[in-house]
């Protein structure tokens, strides 16, 4: 049984470390909590022990009910969704670069003068970057609680 348990633990660790979305801290916490609860609840079988088993089970459940809310309250803020943030950045970058390149082309061909080019940058290029930057500050400094 010990060999099977060790194999199970090692396989879980290998799979957990090979997949980035798996939270190894949760696995470690579950492992430690399982060992502690197993040690508290383990006992040789006898009529006397079976009669006291309900009391031990109740103690473990009550301890978990008291400790768990405190642990949840101390969890750190959830990390921002970096992937969604990077996709938004890419879209804004493409739009802004296309706008800038079109305006620069018009300026280089003499369709608009340098003052009009500067005004277009101020009006059409800078605001999306500023809005994205300000949104990013808010995004990274106000994460939702787990």
Protein Blocks (a to p, Z undefined) as FASTA:
>chain_A
ZZmmmmmmmmmmmmmmmpmklcfklmmmmmmmmmmmmmmmgccddfklmmmmmmmmmmmm
mmmmmmmmmmmmmpccddddfklmmmmmmmmmmmmmmmmmmmmmmmmnomacfklmmmmm
mmmmmmmmmmmmmmmmmmmmmccdZZ
